[in-house]
Amino acid sequence: MKNQKMQVKSKVWIEAGGEVVAGDGKINLLERIEEAGSIQKAAGEIGMSYRHAWGFLQKMEKRGGIKLVVTQIGGREGGGAKLTPQGKEFLRRYSAFREGLDEYIEKKFRQAFR
């Protein structure tokens, strides 16, 4: 076997009752909804169907017990979606949790496998 440099890979997510509430992918969807003002646009940006994105959101809200997104049906002003105050706070907390985590894991890996 060829001597290859080892690397560490990790995935992190939050669960409630053994079911996934959020991870980096779902958080990315929330961030894009906030930026785009639309579930459809946000889903399209990450190559996901609207239906799949809507299912993600419903599961996140149910499992986390938090209303994350509020939608407005189209009309004269057009439809859209935005994060609730709780959704914005959830994003803020997740970002604080994730900040520096990859670097910490990399550091621990280098210490263990020098």
N, C-alpha and C positions, 0 to 999 in steps of 0.2 A: 504494500500500500504506500502510495506517495505521501510524503510528509506535507500535510496541509496545515495552514494556520487555523487553529480553532477559534470560533466566535461564539458568543452567547446571543441567544434570541429569546425574547420573552413576550408574552401577551398578558395584559392585565384587564380585568373587568370587575364590575360590581354585581353582586347577586343579592337577591332577597328570596328567602324560602327555597334556595337551591336553583332559582331561575335567574337568568341574566337580565339585569336591569339596563346596564350600560357598559360600553367599552369604547375604545377609540373610534371605531367605525360609526357607532350610533351617536357619539358625541360630535363627530364630523358632520353628520346629517343635521343635528340641531344647530351647529354653527352656521351651516349653509342656509338653513331656513331663516335664521336671524338676518343673515346678509342679503338673501334674495327676496325675502318677504313672501315666499311661496314654497309649498311642499313640492309641487311639480317641478319647478325650476331647480330646487335643491337636489331632488332625486336625479334629475337629468344630468346635473353637473358631476355626480359621482357614478353615473352609469347604472342607476337603479330605477325600477319602474315606480310610478306613483303608488300603485297598490302595495308594493313591497314596503315602501317607505311609510305609508300610512299604517301598515301592520306593525312595523317596528315601533312607531310612535305609540300606538295603542297598547302594545305589550309593555313598553317602558313606563307608561303612565300607570297602568294597572299594577305591575309588579313593584314599582317604586312608591306608589301611593301619592304621586305628585302630578298635578296638571301642568304639563310642560309647554303645550302649544295651544293657541286659540286660533280658530279659522274664521274667516268671513266669506260668505258665499258671494259670488260675483253679482254685479249689478252695475249701476251707473259708475260707481267708483272702482269697480272691478273687485275680484276676490283676492284672497291672500291668506297668509298665515304669519304669526309672530309668536315669539316666546312669551310666556306669562312671566310675571316677576319671579315666581318660583322656578321656572325654567331657566331664567337668566342666572339665578342664584345657584342652581344645580350646576350649570356650566362653569360658573366661577369656582365653585368648590372642587369640581372634577379637575379643572386646570391647575388649581393649587395642589391637589393630590398628585397629579402627574408630573408637575414641574420637578425636574432633576432626577426623576425615578430611573430613566434609562441610563443616565450617567452613573448613578449609584450602583445599578446592577452591573454595568461594565466595570466599574472600579472593583467591586467585590469579586467579579470573575477574574480580573487580572491578578488580584491578590491570591486567589486560590490556585490559579493555573499559570503562574509565571514560568 
